[in-house]
């Protein structure tokens, strides 16, 4: 079966059980003590999505329970 427009990739970064969890399409792929590390992993997943030509979006759940939805971060260029 061929799909004209594939489903967008969902990347989630959420504070759960005293750690930052990173999920791709509702499957946990990593957990970190620090938010910055979780966001870096989310950037790597966003780069994978871009390489595959798949749209993606990022959901973030902060420690205080707030949710935000954003477009996926752009992949960093080499040398940066």
N, CA, C and O atoms as a MOPAC input file, in Angstrom:
PM7 MOZYME 1SCF
protein

 N      0.83800 1    -1.16400 1     0.00000 1
 C      0.00000 1     0.00000 1     0.00000 1
 C      0.89300 1     1.23900 1     0.00000 1
 O      1.88500 1     1.30000 1     0.72600 1
 N      0.53700 1     2.20800 1    -0.80600 1
 C      1.29200 1     3.44100 1    -0.90600 1
 C      0.44600 1     4.58700 1    -0.37000 1
 O     -0.74000 1     4.70200 1    -0.68000 1
 N      1.06400 1     5.41900 1     0.42700 1
 C      0.36300 1     6.55300 1     1.00500 1
 C      0.92500 1     7.81900 1     0.37200 1
 O      2.13800 1     8.02900 1     0.36200 1
 N      0.04400 1     8.65800 1    -0.15300 1
 C      0.49600 1     9.87800 1    -0.81300 1
 C      1.18900 1    10.82400 1     0.16000 1
 O      2.22200 1    11.40800 1    -0.16400 1
 N      0.62500 1    10.97100 1     1.33900 1
 C      1.22000 1    11.84500 1     2.34700 1
 C      1.36100 1    11.06200 1     3.65000 1
 O      0.36400 1    10.80300 1     4.32400 1
 N      2.58400 1    10.68400 1     4.01200 1
 C      2.75300 1     9.91000 1     5.25100 1
 C      2.36700 1    10.71900 1     6.48500 1
 O      2.38600 1    11.94900 1     6.46600 1
 N      2.02300 1    10.01900 1     7.54100 1
 C      1.65200 1    10.64000 1     8.81400 1
 C      2.85500 1    11.36700 1     9.40600 1
 O      3.98900 1    10.89900 1     9.30100 1
 N      2.60100 1    12.48700 1    10.01500 1
 C      3.67300 1    13.25600 1    10.65200 1
 C      4.23200 1    12.50000 1    11.85000 1
 O      3.51700 1    11.76200 1    12.52800 1
 N      5.51800 1    12.69600 1    12.09600 1
 C      6.16200 1    12.10500 1    13.26300 1
 C      5.89600 1    12.99100 1    14.46700 1
 O      6.03700 1    14.21200 1    14.39600 1
 N      5.51200 1    12.37300 1    15.56800 1
 C      5.30000 1    13.09800 1    16.81800 1
 C      6.49300 1    12.84100 1    17.72500 1
 O      6.84500 1    11.69300 1    17.99600 1
 N      7.10600 1    13.91300 1    18.18800 1
 C      8.20900 1    13.80800 1    19.14600 1
 C      7.74300 1    14.45600 1    20.43600 1
 O      7.28200 1    15.59800 1    20.43900 1
 N      7.86500 1    13.72500 1    21.52300 1
 C      7.41600 1    14.19500 1    22.83200 1
 C      8.60400 1    14.29300 1    23.76800 1
 O      9.40600 1    13.36400 1    23.86900 1
 N      8.71300 1    15.42000 1    24.45000 1
 C      9.68700 1    15.59500 1    25.52700 1
 C      8.85500 1    15.94700 1    26.75100 1
 O      8.20000 1    16.98900 1    26.78200 1
 N      8.87800 1    15.07900 1    27.76300 1
 C      8.00000 1    15.27600 1    28.92100 1
 C      8.71100 1    14.95300 1    30.22700 1
 O      9.51300 1    14.02300 1    30.31000 1
 N      8.39400 1    15.75200 1    31.24600 1
 C      8.89400 1    15.49500 1    32.59700 1
 C      8.00500 1    14.45000 1    33.24100 1
 O      6.81400 1    14.68400 1    33.44700 1
 N      8.57800 1    13.29700 1    33.56000 1
 C      7.82900 1    12.21300 1    34.20100 1
 C      8.72400 1    11.49700 1    35.21200 1
 O      9.88300 1    11.19600 1    34.92800 1
 N      8.18500 1    11.23800 1    36.35800 1
 C      8.89800 1    10.44000 1    37.36700 1
 C     10.34400 1    10.90300 1    37.58200 1
 O     11.26800 1    10.09000 1    37.59800 1
 N     10.52500 1    12.20200 1    37.74400 1
 C     11.83900 1    12.78500 1    38.03700 1
 C     12.86900 1    12.61400 1    36.92500 1
 O     14.06600 1    12.53300 1    37.19900 1
 N     12.41400 1    12.55800 1    35.67100 1
 C     13.33000 1    12.49600 1    34.53000 1
 C     12.62800 1    13.05900 1    33.29700 1
 O     11.40000 1    13.14000 1    33.24700 1
 N     13.41800 1    13.44000 1    32.31800 1
 C     12.89500 1    13.90900 1    31.03900 1
 C     12.83600 1    12.72800 1    30.08800 1
 O     13.85700 1    12.10800 1    29.79100 1
 N     11.64600 1    12.42000 1    29.61400 1
 C     11.41900 1    11.28400 1    28.72300 1
 C     11.27900 1    11.81200 1    27.29800 1
 O     10.64100 1    12.84000 1    27.06800 1
 N     11.88000 1    11.10300 1    26.34500 1
 C     11.75200 1    11.43000 1    24.93000 1
 C     11.03100 1    10.26800 1    24.25800 1
 O     11.42600 1     9.11000 1    24.39300 1
 N      9.96700 1    10.59700 1    23.53200 1
 C      9.20300 1     9.57400 1    22.80600 1
 C      9.10300 1     9.95300 1    21.34300 1
 O      9.04000 1    11.13000 1    20.98800 1
 N      9.08900 1     8.93300 1    20.50200 1
 C      8.82500 1     9.10900 1    19.08100 1
 C      7.59300 1     8.28500 1    18.76600 1
 O      7.57500 1     7.07100 1    18.97400 1
 N      6.55700 1     8.95500 1    18.26100 1
 C      5.29500 1     8.28400 1    17.93000 1
 C      4.80400 1     7.40100 1    19.07600 1
 O      4.43200 1     6.24600 1    18.86900 1
 N      4.80900 1     7.95800 1    20.28000 1
 C      4.28100 1     7.34200 1    21.50200 1
 C      5.10300 1     6.16200 1    22.02900 1
 O      4.63500 1     5.42400 1    22.89600 1
 N      6.31800 1     5.97700 1    21.51700 1
 C      7.20300 1     4.94100 1    22.04300 1
 C      8.41300 1     5.60300 1    22.68300 1
 O      9.11400 1     6.38700 1    22.04300 1
 N      8.65500 1     5.28000 1    23.95200 1
 C      9.78600 1     5.88100 1    24.65700 1
 C     11.09000 1     5.42800 1    24.02400 1
 O     11.30900 1     4.23500 1    23.81500 1
 N     11.95300 1     6.39000 1    23.72100 1
 C     13.24700 1     6.06700 1    23.11500 1
 C     14.42400 1     6.45700 1    24.00300 1
 O     15.53600 1     5.96700 1    23.80400 1
 N     14.19200 1     7.34200 1    24.99000 1
 C     15.28400 1     7.76000 1    25.86400 1
 C     14.73500 1     8.45500 1    27.10200 1
 O     13.58300 1     8.88500 1    27.14000 1
 N     15.59800 1     8.55100 1    28.11700 1
 C     15.25900 1     9.29800 1    29.33700 1
 C     16.53500 1     9.96600 1    29.83300 1
 O     17.61700 1     9.38000 1    29.78800 1
 N     16.39200 1    11.19300 1    30.30300 1
 C     17.53900 1    11.99000 1    30.71200 1
 C     17.25100 1    12.71700 1    32.01900 1
 O     16.09700 1    12.98300 1    32.35500 1
 N     18.31100 1    13.03100 1    32.74700 1
 C     18.17900 1    13.80800 1    33.98100 1
 C     18.00500 1    15.29600 1    33.67100 1
 O     17.39600 1    16.02900 1    34.45100 1
 N     18.54100 1    15.73800 1    32.53100 1
 C     18.52200 1    17.16000 1    32.20100 1
 C     17.73100 1    17.42800 1    30.92500 1
 O     17.80200 1    16.67500 1    29.95500 1
 N     16.97600 1    18.52500 1    30.95700 1
 C     16.12300 1    18.91000 1    29.82700 1
 C     16.93400 1    19.15200 1    28.55500 1
 O     16.52000 1    18.75300 1    27.46600 1
 N     18.08100 1    19.80200 1    28.69200 1
 C     18.89500 1    20.12300 1    27.52000 1
 C     19.29400 1    18.85500 1    26.75700 1
 O     19.33800 1    18.86500 1    25.52700 1
 N     19.58100 1    17.77700 1    27.46700 1
 C     19.94400 1    16.51700 1    26.81000 1
 C     18.73700 1    15.92500 1    26.08300 1
 O     18.87200 1    15.39300 1    24.98100 1
 N     17.57000 1    16.01800 1    26.69500 1
 C     16.35000 1    15.50600 1    26.05900 1
 C     16.04000 1    16.30000 1    24.78800 1
 O     15.64000 1    15.72000 1    23.77800 1
 N     16.22000 1    17.61600 1    24.83000 1
 C     15.96900 1    18.44300 1    23.65400 1
 C     16.97000 1    18.11400 1    22.54800 1
 O     16.59700 1    18.10600 1    21.37500 1
 N     18.20900 1    17.84800 1    22.88600 1
 C     19.20900 1    17.45800 1    21.88000 1
 C     18.80900 1    16.14600 1    21.20500 1
 O     18.98100 1    15.99000 1    19.99600 1
 N     18.28100 1    15.21500 1    21.97900 1
 C     17.81000 1    13.95600 1    21.39100 1
 C     16.61700 1    14.22800 1    20.46700 1
 O     16.50800 1    13.63400 1    19.39500 1
 N     15.73600 1    15.12000 1    20.88800 1
 C     14.59300 1    15.49500 1    20.04600 1
 C     15.07900 1    16.11900 1    18.73900 1
 O     14.49500 1    15.86700 1    17.68500 1
 N     16.13600 1    16.92600 1    18.79100 1
 C     16.71200 1    17.49300 1    17.57000 1
 C     17.22000 1    16.40200 1    16.63400 1
 O     17.04500 1    16.48600 1    15.41800 1
 N     17.84500 1    15.38700 1    17.20100 1
 C     18.34100 1    14.27000 1    16.37900 1
 C     17.17900 1    13.53200 1    15.71600 1
 O     17.27100 1    13.15400 1    14.54800 1
 N     16.09100 1    13.32700 1    16.45100 1
 C     14.91800 1    12.67500 1    15.86900 1
 C     14.30100 1    13.54700 1    14.77500 1
 O     13.84100 1    13.03300 1    13.75600 1
 N     14.29100 1    14.85900 1    14.98400 1
 C     13.76600 1    15.78100 1    13.97800 1
 C     14.62300 1    15.73200 1    12.71000 1
 O     14.09700 1    15.81300 1    11.60000 1
 N     15.93100 1    15.60200 1    12.87400 1
 C     16.82100 1    15.48200 1    11.71600 1
 C     16.52500 1    14.20000 1    10.94300 1
 O     16.54400 1    14.19900 1     9.71200 1
 N     16.24900 1    13.10400 1    11.66300 1
 C     15.86700 1    11.84200 1    11.00700 1
 C     14.59400 1    12.02400 1    10.19800 1
 O     14.49800 1    11.55600 1     9.06400 1
 N     13.61700 1    12.70600 1    10.78400 1
 C     12.34900 1    12.94600 1    10.08800 1
 C     12.58200 1    13.77200 1     8.83000 1
 O     12.02000 1    13.48000 1     7.77500 1
 N     13.41600 1    14.80900 1     8.94600 1
 C     13.70800 1    15.65500 1     7.78600 1
 C     14.39900 1    14.84800 1     6.68600 1
 O     14.10400 1    15.02100 1     5.50300 1
 N     15.31800 1    13.96900 1     7.08000 1
 C     16.02800 1    13.14400 1     6.10300 1
 C     15.08100 1    12.18400 1     5.38500 1
 O     15.29000 1    11.85100 1     4.21900 1
 N     14.04500 1    11.74300 1     6.08800 1
 C     13.05900 1    10.84100 1     5.48300 1
 C     11.97900 1    11.60200 1     4.71400 1
 O     11.16500 1    10.99800 1     4.01600 1
 N     11.97700 1    12.92900 1     4.84400 1
 C     10.96200 1    13.73600 1     4.18300 1
 C      9.61300 1    13.69400 1     4.86900 1
 O      8.58100 1    13.91900 1     4.23600 1
 N      9.61700 1    13.40700 1     6.16400 1
 C      8.38800 1    13.30900 1     6.94300 1
 C      8.21600 1    14.58500 1     7.76900 1
 O      9.17300 1    15.05900 1     8.38100 1
 N      7.02300 1    15.13400 1     7.79000 1
 C      6.74500 1    16.27500 1     8.66200 1
 C      6.78400 1    15.79100 1    10.10300 1
 O      6.52400 1    14.62200 1    10.38700 1
 N      7.10900 1    16.70000 1    11.00100 1
 C      7.06700 1    16.31300 1    12.41200 1
 C      6.69100 1    17.51400 1    13.26100 1
 O      6.80600 1    18.66500 1    12.83900 1
 N      6.23800 1    17.20800 1    14.47300 1
 C      5.92300 1    18.25000 1    15.43800 1
 C      6.39600 1    17.79200 1    16.79700 1
 O      6.54000 1    16.59800 1    17.05900 1
 N      6.63300 1    18.75900 1    17.65000 1
 C      7.21100 1    18.52500 1    18.96300 1
 C      6.21900 1    18.93100 1    20.04400 1
 O      5.70100 1    20.04800 1    20.03800 1
 N      5.96100 1    18.02000 1    20.96700 1
 C      5.14200 1    18.30600 1    22.14700 1
 C      6.06500 1    18.33700 1    23.36000 1
 O      6.89600 1    17.44700 1    23.54300 1
 N      5.91300 1    19.35800 1    24.17600 1
 C      6.74300 1    19.46400 1    25.37800 1
 C      5.84200 1    19.62500 1    26.59200 1
 O      4.96400 1    20.48800 1    26.62000 1
 N      6.06800 1    18.78700 1    27.59000 1
 C      5.36400 1    18.90600 1    28.86800 1
 C      6.39100 1    19.31000 1    29.91000 1
 O      7.30000 1    18.54900 1    30.23900 1
 N      6.22900 1    20.52200 1    30.42100 1
 C      7.17100 1    21.07900 1    31.38900 1
 C      6.96400 1    20.46400 1    32.77300 1
 O      5.98300 1    19.76000 1    33.01000 1
 N      7.88200 1    20.73400 1    33.66600 1
 C      7.80300 1    20.20900 1    35.03100 1
 C      6.56000 1    20.69000 1    35.76300 1
 O      6.03900 1    19.98500 1    36.62700 1
 N      6.07600 1    21.88800 1    35.42600 1
 C      4.88700 1    22.41000 1    36.10000 1
 C      3.58700 1    21.93200 1    35.46300 1
 O      2.50700 1    22.35900 1    35.87300 1
 N      3.67200 1    21.05400 1    34.47000 1
 C      2.48300 1    20.47700 1    33.85500 1
 C      1.99700 1    21.17900 1    32.59700 1
 O      1.09300 1    20.67900 1    31.92800 1
 N      2.58500 1    22.34400 1    32.25500 1
 C      2.17400 1    23.04500 1    31.03400 1
 C      2.58500 1    22.25300 1    29.79500 1
 O      3.63700 1    21.61400 1    29.76800 1
 N      1.73100 1    22.31000 1    28.77100 1
 C      2.00700 1    21.67000 1    27.48700 1
 C      2.22800 1    22.74100 1    26.43600 1
 O      1.60100 1    23.79900 1    26.48100 1
 N      3.11300 1    22.47300 1    25.49400 1
 C      3.26000 1    23.34200 1    24.33500 1
 C      3.51700 1    22.46600 1    23.12000 1
 O      4.14300 1    21.41000 1    23.21400 1
 N      3.02400 1    22.92300 1    21.98500 1
 C      3.24300 1    22.22100 1    20.72300 1
 C      3.98700 1    23.16500 1    19.80400 1
 O      3.63700 1    24.33900 1    19.68300 1
 N      5.00800 1    22.64700 1    19.16300 1
 C      5.84300 1    23.45800 1    18.27200 1
 C      6.19200 1    22.64500 1    17.03200 1
 O      6.12000 1    21.41600 1    17.04100 1
 N      6.57100 1    23.34300 1    15.96800 1
 C      7.14000 1    22.60900 1    14.84300 1
 C      8.46800 1    22.00600 1    15.29500 1
 O      9.09400 1    22.51600 1    16.22400 1
 N      8.89200 1    20.95100 1    14.66200 1
 C     10.17300 1    20.34200 1    15.03600 1
 C     11.31100 1    21.32500 1    14.81500 1
 O     11.27500 1    22.13000 1    13.88400 1
 N     12.31600 1    21.25600 1    15.67000 1
 C     13.47700 1    22.12700 1    15.47200 1
 C     14.17900 1    21.77800 1    14.17200 1
 O     14.23100 1    20.61500 1    13.77200 1
 N     14.71600 1    22.79100 1    13.52200 1
 C     15.45800 1    22.55000 1    12.28500 1
 C     16.76000 1    21.85300 1    12.61700 1
 O     17.37700 1    22.13600 1    13.64400 1
 N     17.18200 1    20.94400 1    11.75500 1
 C     18.49200 1    20.29900 1    12.00200 1
 C     19.60900 1    21.33600 1    11.97800 1
 O     19.57500 1    22.28300 1    11.19200 1
 N     20.57600 1    21.15000 1    12.82800 1
 C     21.72000 1    22.06500 1    12.86800 1
 C     22.61700 1    21.79100 1    11.67600 1
 O     22.78400 1    20.64900 1    11.24800 1
 N     23.19000 1    22.86500 1    11.15000 1
 C     24.11700 1    22.69600 1    10.03400 1
 C     25.46300 1    22.24600 1    10.56300 1
 O     25.81700 1    22.50300 1    11.71300 1
 N     26.21000 1    21.56500 1     9.69600 1
 C     27.53000 1    21.06500 1    10.08500 1
 C     28.41400 1    22.24000 1    10.51700 1
 O     28.36700 1    23.31400 1     9.91800 1
 N     29.20200 1    22.02900 1    11.54300 1
 C     30.09300 1    23.05500 1    12.01700 1
 C     29.48100 1    23.96200 1    13.07400 1
 O     30.13500 1    24.90200 1    13.52500 1
 N     28.25300 1    23.70600 1    13.47700 1
 C     27.60200 1    24.53100 1    14.50500 1
 C     27.26400 1    23.72000 1    15.71000 1
 O     26.71200 1    24.24900 1    16.67500 1

